[in-house]
């Protein structure tokens, strides 16, 4: 197997680097202080607009809907260059979630209304899935939509809704049949966040960040033209969307954490006068992390390849989600251990976008503790890892 890039691929890499050099300015770049799962809208939106102007904002979409037409290798090159250069990760709810759903299940009218605004970021979306008391059992959701003729009347409560305080639209799972079995009575709606009856309340995380929210729906009117797919068939759409949500992204984040760990370990002194990177026990832990990272990276490529050809990776997305999030948690924990007392200070204001506050310790250590706290949720969101193992057991092992 020849893993070297072709000359054409190398030329593409240079093209990407040239674009970043010209357009990824310091006010947009993420300087390794971001602990949010998604990122800060102050960085995301300006970068999204620059990619939109270039025609690079939706690599995973078909060309006819505004995609790039890149092959798997080009997408891999772009994603790696973007992470290494500090480009903000685009919010996935429009580009990676709602957009693919509309392309696969939406009517021509829905596609023409919403897809261009997702591309241009005129619309900024959030995801209305999780509910209090439901945990990772998404099929037990209780937010209901009553049939009122030409519209639904929505009442309920969503939680952990990322960027709901920034979004002007939300895609929503609701119960439209109270008597059907749980998976059979769910529908998928597109809702304006400024609709009367919607109330957003912030949730401040243990890391001190405002990234997630509660969203309350009190007699919210939603036209039936905003339902995607048939009534009571939202579970099929939900499974499609979740496979995209679980399809990767952790390998790049873990690579950066591992790089930071190596920098610290090359300087941190031990009692014997040697640096930590010379300690054989530490090296064994670090090398095992790197080996597992290589495995996750290859699995991500396989999943992306299947998506790009219209395939369904099936349980591979659950394998990737489970192993990838646990890998991220191992990396952030090891980073905390390596930084030692430099991980202790609470430096919330120093890691906000545009902050010029002095940092205690290494620049890359300013958010170590906050990232550790935030990444404890990685094995829960997008379906808990326990649920993913049940899926793997059923689909792969036949249990």
N, C-alpha and C positions, 0 to 999 in steps of 0.2 A: 504494500500500500504506500503510495506516494503522498505524503502530507504537505509537501511544499506547495506554496501558492504559484499559480501560473503567472506569466508576465502580465496578462490581462487583469488578473486579480490584484497584482502589485500596483498596476496603473490606477485601478479603482481606489486602492488604499491611499495613494498619493492625492487623488482627487478629493477624497473625504478629508484628509488632513489639511489640504489647501482651503477647503470650505471652512473648517473649524478655525484655522488661523485667521481668516478674514472676518468671521461672524460670531465666534464664541468669545465674546468680550468678557472682561473681568466682572462686570456688573451682573452678568447672566450665569457665569460659571459657578459650580458648586465647589467650594474650597474645603471639602472633606469635613464639614462641621454639621452636616445635615443628618439628623437621627430619625426623621419622619420616614414612614414606610413608602410614601409617595413623594414628598418633597414640598417645597414652598411655592405657592402660586406666583410669587414675585419673580422666581427664576423660571418656572415652567412656561408661563404664557408668552413672554418675549421670545424664548427659544422655539416654542411651538410655531409662532408666527414666522420666524426666519426659515424654519424647515418647510412651512407651507409655501412660502414664496419660492423656495428652491424646488418644490415638488417632491420633498423627501419625508413628508410627515406621516405617511401611512404605508410603510414597506410591505405589510401583510395583506393589503387590500388588492383586489383585482385592478388591473390597469384601467378598465372602463369606469371604475368608480373613484379613480384618483390615486391608485397604487403606483409603486415605482417600477414594477417589473423586475426587481432584483432577484437573482437566484439565491440559493441558500448560503453559498460562500460569501456573496456580497453582503447579505444581511448580517452574517456572522462578523465580517470585517467591520462593518459600520458599528455594530453594537459594542465591539471591543474597543474601537477607537473612541467612541463616544464616552465610554466609562473611563478610559485612561486619560482623556482630555478634560474630564470633569464636567461634561455636558449634563444638564438636568435630565432626569428621567421624565418623559412625558406622562401626564396623568393617564392611566390606562382606561378609565371608565368610558370615554368616548371612542378613542382610536382602537383600543384593543378589545373592548367588550360590546358596547352598544352598537358600534359600527358594524362589526362582523355579524351580529344578530340581525340587524336590518338588512344586510346584504343577503343573508341566508333565508330569512323568514318575512321580511317586511314587504309591504305592497309597493308598487312603483311610486305611488303618491307619498308614502312615508319615506322612501329612499330619496326622492327629489327634495323633500322638505328638510330632512334632518342631516343627510350625509354631507352636503356641502358645508353646513354650519359646524359639523364636527371637525372637518378638515381645517376650516379657517379659524377654529376656536371661538367663533361667535357664540356657540353653545358650549358650556362647560358642564359636564355631567357628573352625577354621583349615583351610587348603587343602593337601592332599597331592598335589601335581602334580610339581614339578621334582625331578630326580634328578642325582647326580654323573655326569658323562660324557655326559649327554643334551643339554645345552645347551637350545636352544629346539626341539629335535626331540622333542616330547612323545611321539610315537608309538614312540620307541625305549626307552620306560621298561622297567625290568627287575624292579621290585617284583612279586612273583608271589603269587597266591592259589591254593592247591591245594584241590581239591574233596574234602571229607571227609564227604560225605553231607549232613548238615543244617547244616554250617558250612564256612567256608573257613579255611585256615591260611596266614596272611600273613607273608612274609619279604621284607625289602628295606630300602631306605635313601632317604629324601627329604631335600631340602636347600632352603635359603632359605625355610623354612616360617615365614611371618610370624605372630607372636603364638602360636606353638605352646606357649610357656611359660605362656600365660594361658588357653589353651583347654581345655575339657573334652570336646570332640568334634572330629573331623576328617573331612572328606569326601575320599575317597582313590581315585585311579586305580590299578588293579592289572592285571597280566596273568593272565588265566584260561585262555588257550590259547596254548601255547608254539609251536605249529606253524602257526598262521594268520598271514596277512600282518599287519604291525605294527598297523594301525588296526583290524583285525577281531578281535583277541584280547584286548580290554581291557574291564574291567567297572568300575562305579562303586559304591563301598562307603561306608557310614556307620559310623564306628568310634569307640568310647569311648576317650578318651585315657588313662584309668586302667586300661585292659586290661593284664593281665600280658604282659610282653614288649615294651612300648613304652618307649623311652628317648629323652629330649629333651636335646640338648646345645646350648648357646648359641653363636651366631656374633656376634662384636663387629665392627661395621662400621668402615670407615676414619674415619667421623665420631665414633667412640667410643660408639656407641649399641648397645643390645641390643634389636633388633627382630625379627631372623630367627634361625632355628635349623636344626640337623640333627635328623631324627627317624628312629630305628632301629626296625625291626619284627623281632622274633625269635620265631617260632612264635606269632603273635597269633591268637587264636580270634575269628572274626567270624561270627555267625549269618547264614544266607542271607536271613533276613527283613530284613537290613540292606543288601541289594543293591537299588539303584535301577535300574529297567528290567530288560531281559532280560540274561542272561549273554552276554558278548562284544559287547554293543552300547553299551558305555560311551563310545566315541568320539563317537557322536551327541550324547550328553549333554555331553561335554567341549566340543564345538564350540558348543553352545547356551550353556553357561556362559561360555565365553571371549568370546562376543559381548556378554554383559552386562558382563564385566570390562573390555572395551575400549570401552565405550559412552560414556565421557566423564569429566568431572571436572577436567581440567587447566585449562580456561579460567578457572575461578574462582581457582585457585591462582596462575596467571600474572597475573591482574588485581591481586592483592594485591602481588606482587613488583614489578609496574610502578608501582603507587602508591608503594611504598617508594623505588623508584629516583628518582621525580620529587621526592620530599621531599628526598633527599640532593642531587640535582643542582641544586635550587634554592638550595642553601647552599654547595656545594663551590666554592671559588675557583679560578680559573685564573691563569696567569702574567700575563695582560693585565688582571687586575683584575675581569674578568667572571665570573659564576657559570657552572658547566658547562651549565646549562639554556639558556644563551644561545649556546652553541657550535653552529654549523650542522651540522658533521659528526656531533656527538653527537645532535642533534635528528633527523637523517636516520635514524640507527640506531634511535633510540627510536620514531619514527613508523612505521618499517617493522615493528617488533615489534608496535605497536598495531594496525596494519592486519591483520597475520597473526592477531592475537588475535581480532579481530572475525570473521574467516573461520572460525576454530576454534569460536567461540561459536555462530555460525549453524549450523555442521555438527552440533554437539552438540544443538541444538534439533531439527534434522531427524531425528536418530537417535532422540531421546527420543519424538518424535511417532510414529515408526513402531512403536517398542516399545509405546507406549500403546494403539495400535489393533490389537495382536496381530500386527503385521507383522515381517518379518525384514529389517533394513537391509543385510544381506549385507556386501559389501566396504566399505561406508561406515564400519563400525566399525574396519576395518583402516586406512583413510585417516585417521580421527580419532585412532586410537592412535598412528600413526606421526608425523603432523604435530603433534599435541598434546604428545607427550613431547619432541619436538625443540624446540618452542616453549618449554616449561618449562626446558629446558637452556639455551637462549639467554638467557632472562630471568635465571636464577640466575647465569650467567656475567657478564652485564652488571652485575648488582647487585654482584658481587665487584669488578669494575673501577671502579665508581663509588665504592664504599666505600673502596677503596685500602687504606691501612695499618690502617684500622679493621676490616677483614675478617680480619686476621692472628691476633689473640689467640685461643687455645683457651679457650673459656668453657663447657665442658661442664656444670659444676655450676650455672652461672647460668641455663641454659635448662631445667633440670629442673622439673617441676610443683611449685609451691609454694615455689620458691627465692626467698630474699631477698638473695642475693649481689649485690653491686654490679656493674654492667655497664660494661665499657670501651667507650666510644663510644656511638652511638645504640642505643636499645632494639631497633630492628628490624634492627640489624646483628649482634646477638649470635650469631645462628645462620647467618649468611650462608655461611661456609666449610663448615660441616657440611651445610647444605642443598645446596650445590654438589656436594659429594662424594656425598651420598645420591642426588641426582637424576641422577647419571651412570648409575644403574641403570634409570632410567625407560624408556630405549629398549631395555631387555633384558627386564624382567619383563612378564608377560601376553603373551608371544610377542615375540621381538626384532623390531625395525623392518625388518631384512632379510627375515624371514619374512613380515611384513605386506606388503612390496613384492611378494613372490612371489605372495601371495594376490590383490593388486590386479592384477598382470599377468595372472593366469589368469582372474579373474572379470570384470574390467572391459575389459581389452585383448584378451583371448582368445589370449594368447601361450602 
